[in-house]
Amino acid sequence: MPPLQRLRPAFATSRLPAIPIRSQRPFASSAASLSRPPKPTTTLAGLAIPPPPSSRWIAELKARIGKCVVFGCDDQQIARAAAVLRVLAREWRELLAGSEGFLTGGRRGIEGQGIAWGEMDSFGHVNNVNYYRYAETARVNWITNFSVHVDPAHRQEWAELMSPKAIGLIMRSLKADFKFPMVYPDKISVYHKLRVKPGGDPAPSAFMLDCVVLSHQHQRPAARLEEDIVVYDYRAAGKTAMPGFMLDLFRQTFEMQEAETVRARGKIWGLIDAVGKLEKETWDRAGAVEDVGGAREGA
């Protein structure tokens, strides 16, 4: 196996000290070779957002832990490895989506929905049309969740946004980027987020949403969509400014997205750091020998 560098965080906090990149050792991790990530970016709210991890960070961490086990771990090291794997098993959606600013939980669009066998086509994978349907359902849920969980005082107004009665929403453009073909059986979670923080005077008459469709089987995005949405007044038959109740909640939501990005990326880099320390104690140390499970002398 060719030598490869392991993932390392490039920012320092009280819990995640920066680790200098060392020269290659005889044994290498299974992680993809990465250049040093950029420094944290600072938002308008003053939040220092850590750099994004590798797009395959979940699979890479599992492979790296597997290599540590192959070279032998004591009970304490096994417990630490198990703790990381437990987080990956229980929180992978929150961390994967949250690292990009998508809000889960009460702000979710679709979570844990099974793929139907009939959604596959003659090519043996989920037909591309279904991804637009997933995004549509998740978008409606995303909007209506504001009235149920966030702003019940304007419940009626939020509900009317999804109808042609007064102020509503019209899709101006919808684009999809397919990452890999999903097949039955699988489950999906679909999330939306605001691309930019709405503002200005007058209020904007349109906004952009990013959407991600996560495959549970592969634990990574199967598709990404971009949605350009216009605020439309059906009574005047034309676009109009975003209502005040909507503008205020969208601004708050964008700030929550940034805060979630900081939280999720910080935890991911913490997991990466924990695995890096485990590697130093197992295969990435002087005299490390792969445990092939053979008979030991004196056994």
C-alpha positions as CSV (number, residue, x, y, z in Angstrom):
1,M,0.0,0.0,0.0
2,P,1.6,3.4,-1.0
3,P,2.3,5.8,1.9
4,L,-0.4,8.4,2.5
5,Q,-0.8,11.2,5.0
6,R,-3.5,11.2,7.6
7,L,-6.0,13.9,8.3
8,R,-5.1,16.6,10.7
9,P,-6.9,19.7,11.9
10,A,-5.2,23.0,11.1
11,F,-6.8,25.3,13.6
12,A,-6.2,25.4,17.4
13,T,-8.7,25.7,20.2
14,S,-8.4,24.8,23.9
15,R,-9.6,21.3,23.1
16,L,-8.1,20.8,19.7
17,P,-4.4,21.8,19.7
18,A,-2.7,22.2,16.3
19,I,-0.5,19.3,15.3
20,P,2.5,19.9,13.0
21,I,2.8,17.8,9.9
22,R,5.6,15.4,10.2
23,S,7.6,13.5,7.6
24,Q,6.3,10.2,6.3
25,R,6.8,7.2,8.5
26,P,7.4,3.6,7.2
27,F,3.7,2.8,7.9
28,A,1.0,5.1,6.5
29,S,-2.6,5.6,7.2
30,S,-5.5,4.7,4.9
31,A,-6.7,8.3,4.8
32,A,-6.5,10.2,1.5
33,S,-3.5,12.6,1.1
34,L,-4.6,16.1,2.0
35,S,-3.0,19.5,1.9
36,R,-3.1,21.6,4.9
37,P,-6.6,23.1,5.2
38,P,-7.0,26.9,5.3
39,K,-7.4,28.9,8.5
40,P,-10.8,29.4,10.0
41,T,-13.0,32.0,8.3
42,T,-14.8,34.7,10.3
43,T,-18.5,35.5,9.8
44,L,-20.2,38.8,10.1
45,A,-21.4,37.7,13.5
46,G,-17.8,37.2,14.6
47,L,-17.9,33.4,14.6
48,A,-14.7,31.6,13.6
49,I,-15.8,28.8,11.3
50,P,-13.3,25.9,11.2
51,P,-12.3,24.6,7.7
52,P,-14.3,21.8,6.2
53,P,-13.1,18.3,6.6
54,S,-12.6,15.9,3.6
55,S,-15.8,15.1,1.8
56,R,-15.1,11.4,2.7
57,W,-14.2,12.0,6.3
58,I,-16.6,9.3,7.7
59,A,-15.2,6.5,5.5
60,E,-11.6,7.7,6.1
61,L,-11.9,7.7,9.8
62,K,-13.4,4.1,9.8
63,A,-10.5,2.9,7.6
64,R,-7.9,4.6,9.8
65,I,-9.4,3.0,12.9
66,G,-9.4,-0.4,11.2
67,K,-5.7,0.0,10.5
68,C,-5.0,0.8,14.2
69,V,-6.8,-2.4,15.1
70,V,-4.8,-4.4,12.6
71,F,-1.6,-3.3,14.2
72,G,-2.9,-4.1,17.7
73,C,-4.7,-2.1,20.4
74,D,-4.9,-2.6,24.1
75,D,-8.2,-2.4,26.0
76,Q,-7.9,1.3,26.6
77,Q,-7.2,2.0,22.9
78,I,-10.0,-0.2,21.9
79,A,-12.4,1.7,24.1
80,R,-11.3,5.0,22.5
81,A,-11.7,3.6,19.0
82,A,-15.2,2.4,20.0
83,A,-16.1,5.8,21.3
84,V,-15.3,7.4,17.9
85,L,-17.2,4.7,16.0
86,R,-20.2,5.1,18.3
87,V,-20.3,8.8,17.5
88,L,-20.1,8.0,13.7
89,A,-22.9,5.6,14.1
90,R,-25.3,7.8,16.1
91,E,-24.5,11.3,14.9
92,W,-23.2,10.9,11.3
93,R,-26.3,12.8,9.8
94,E,-26.1,15.7,12.3
95,L,-22.4,16.1,11.8
96,L,-22.3,15.6,8.0
97,A,-25.3,17.9,7.4
98,G,-24.3,20.3,10.1
99,S,-20.8,20.8,8.9
100,E,-22.3,22.5,5.8
101,G,-24.8,24.5,7.8
102,F,-27.9,22.3,7.3
103,L,-30.2,22.2,10.4
104,T,-31.6,18.8,11.4
105,G,-34.0,17.9,14.2
106,G,-37.1,20.2,14.3
107,R,-35.9,22.0,11.1
108,R,-35.6,18.9,9.0
109,G,-37.2,18.3,5.7
110,I,-37.1,14.5,5.3
111,E,-35.4,12.2,7.8
112,G,-35.0,8.5,7.5
113,Q,-37.4,7.9,4.6
114,G,-37.1,4.5,2.9
115,I,-36.6,4.3,-0.8
116,A,-39.4,2.4,-2.6
117,W,-38.4,-0.4,-5.0
118,G,-40.7,1.2,-7.6
119,E,-38.6,4.4,-7.6
120,M,-35.9,2.5,-9.5
121,D,-36.0,2.5,-13.3
122,S,-34.9,0.1,-16.0
123,F,-31.2,1.0,-15.4
124,G,-31.5,-0.4,-11.9
125,H,-31.1,2.8,-9.8
126,V,-33.3,5.5,-8.4
127,N,-34.7,7.5,-11.3
128,N,-33.4,11.1,-11.4
129,V,-36.9,12.6,-11.3
130,N,-37.3,11.3,-7.8
131,Y,-34.6,13.5,-6.4
132,Y,-36.7,16.5,-7.5
133,R,-39.6,15.0,-5.7
134,Y,-37.6,14.4,-2.5
135,A,-36.4,18.1,-2.6
136,E,-40.0,19.3,-3.2
137,T,-41.4,17.4,-0.2
138,A,-38.5,18.4,2.0
139,R,-38.9,22.1,1.0
140,V,-42.6,22.1,1.9
141,N,-41.7,20.5,5.3
142,W,-38.9,23.0,5.8
143,I,-41.3,25.9,5.3
144,T,-44.2,24.5,7.3
145,N,-41.8,23.7,10.2
146,F,-41.5,27.4,10.8
147,S,-45.2,27.6,11.6
148,V,-45.2,24.5,13.8
149,H,-41.9,24.7,15.7
150,V,-40.6,28.3,15.4
151,D,-43.3,30.9,14.7
152,P,-46.8,29.7,15.6
153,A,-47.9,33.4,15.9
154,H,-47.8,33.6,12.1
155,R,-49.0,30.0,11.5
156,Q,-51.6,31.1,8.9
157,E,-49.1,33.3,7.0
158,W,-46.6,30.5,6.8
159,A,-49.2,28.0,5.6
160,E,-50.4,30.4,2.9
161,L,-46.9,30.6,1.5
162,M,-47.5,27.1,0.1
163,S,-50.8,28.0,-1.5
164,P,-51.9,30.5,-4.3
165,K,-54.1,32.6,-2.0
166,A,-52.0,35.7,-1.1
167,I,-48.2,35.9,-0.7
168,G,-46.7,32.6,-1.9
169,L,-43.5,31.1,-3.2
170,I,-42.8,30.2,-6.9
171,M,-39.8,28.1,-8.1
172,R,-37.9,30.1,-10.7
173,S,-35.0,27.6,-11.2
174,L,-34.2,24.2,-9.9
175,K,-30.8,22.5,-10.6
176,A,-29.5,19.1,-9.5
177,D,-26.0,17.6,-9.2
178,F,-26.1,13.8,-8.9
179,K,-23.3,12.3,-7.0
180,F,-23.8,8.6,-7.3
181,P,-26.8,6.3,-8.2
182,M,-28.8,5.1,-5.2
183,V,-30.5,1.7,-5.3
184,Y,-33.1,-0.1,-3.2
185,P,-32.9,-0.8,-0.3
186,D,-31.7,2.5,1.2
187,K,-33.0,5.4,3.3
188,I,-32.6,9.1,2.7
189,S,-32.5,12.3,4.7
190,V,-33.1,15.6,2.9
191,Y,-32.2,19.0,4.3
192,H,-32.4,22.6,3.1
193,K,-30.5,25.8,4.1
194,L,-30.4,29.4,3.1
195,R,-27.5,30.2,0.9
196,V,-27.1,33.9,2.0
197,K,-28.5,35.9,4.9
198,P,-31.4,38.0,3.5
199,G,-31.3,41.7,4.2
200,G,-31.3,45.1,2.5
201,D,-33.9,47.8,2.2
202,P,-36.3,47.1,0.5
203,A,-36.5,43.4,1.5
204,P,-35.5,40.9,-1.2
205,S,-38.1,39.4,-3.5
206,A,-36.2,36.1,-4.0
207,F,-33.9,33.8,-2.1
208,M,-31.7,30.8,-2.8
209,L,-31.9,27.4,-1.0
210,D,-29.3,24.7,-1.1
211,C,-30.6,21.1,-0.7
212,V,-28.7,17.9,0.1
213,V,-30.0,14.3,-0.3
214,L,-28.1,12.0,2.0
215,S,-27.9,8.2,1.5
216,H,-28.0,6.3,4.8
217,Q,-26.4,3.2,3.3
218,H,-23.4,5.2,2.0
219,Q,-23.4,7.9,4.6
220,R,-22.7,10.6,2.1
221,P,-24.6,12.9,-0.3
222,A,-26.3,11.2,-3.3
223,A,-27.4,14.5,-4.8
224,R,-27.3,18.3,-4.3
225,L,-29.9,20.7,-5.6
226,E,-30.0,24.5,-6.0
227,E,-33.4,26.2,-5.7
228,D,-34.1,29.8,-6.8
229,I,-37.4,30.9,-5.3
230,V,-39.4,34.1,-5.9
231,V,-41.8,35.7,-3.4
232,Y,-45.0,36.1,-5.4
233,D,-48.2,38.1,-4.7
234,Y,-51.0,36.1,-6.3
235,R,-53.4,39.0,-5.8
236,A,-51.3,41.5,-7.7
237,A,-50.0,38.8,-10.1
238,G,-46.3,39.8,-9.6
239,K,-43.3,39.3,-7.4
240,T,-43.2,41.2,-4.1
241,A,-40.9,41.9,-1.1
242,M,-40.4,39.2,1.5
243,P,-42.9,39.7,4.3
244,G,-41.4,41.0,7.6
245,F,-42.2,37.9,9.6
246,M,-40.4,35.8,7.0
247,L,-37.5,38.1,6.8
248,D,-36.9,38.1,10.5
249,L,-37.0,34.3,10.8
250,F,-34.8,33.8,7.8
251,R,-32.1,36.0,9.3
252,Q,-32.3,34.1,12.6
253,T,-32.2,30.8,10.7
254,F,-29.0,31.9,8.8
255,E,-27.3,32.7,12.1
256,M,-28.3,29.3,13.4
257,Q,-26.8,27.7,10.3
258,E,-23.5,29.4,10.9
259,A,-23.5,28.3,14.6
260,E,-24.3,24.7,13.6
261,T,-21.4,24.8,11.1
262,V,-19.0,25.8,13.9
263,R,-20.3,23.1,16.3
264,A,-20.3,20.2,13.8
265,R,-16.9,21.0,12.2
266,G,-15.4,21.4,15.7
267,K,-16.7,18.0,16.7
268,I,-15.5,16.4,13.4
269,W,-12.0,17.8,13.8
270,G,-12.1,16.5,17.4
271,L,-12.8,13.0,16.1
272,I,-10.0,13.3,13.5
273,D,-7.6,14.4,16.2
274,A,-8.6,11.5,18.5
275,V,-7.9,9.0,15.7
276,G,-4.6,10.7,14.9
277,K,-3.5,10.2,18.5
278,L,-4.6,6.5,18.4
279,E,-2.5,6.1,15.2
280,K,0.6,7.4,17.0
281,E,0.2,4.8,19.7
282,T,-0.4,1.8,17.3
283,W,1.0,1.6,13.7
284,D,2.6,5.1,13.6
285,R,5.3,4.3,16.3
286,A,8.8,2.9,16.3
287,G,8.8,-0.9,16.0
288,A,5.2,-1.2,15.0
289,V,4.4,-4.6,13.6
290,E,1.1,-5.7,11.9
291,D,-0.8,-8.2,14.0
292,V,-1.7,-11.0,11.5
293,G,-3.2,-13.2,14.1
294,G,-0.5,-15.9,14.1
295,A,0.6,-18.1,17.0
296,R,2.8,-16.3,19.5
297,E,6.0,-17.7,21.0
298,G,5.3,-19.6,24.2
299,A,1.6,-19.8,23.6
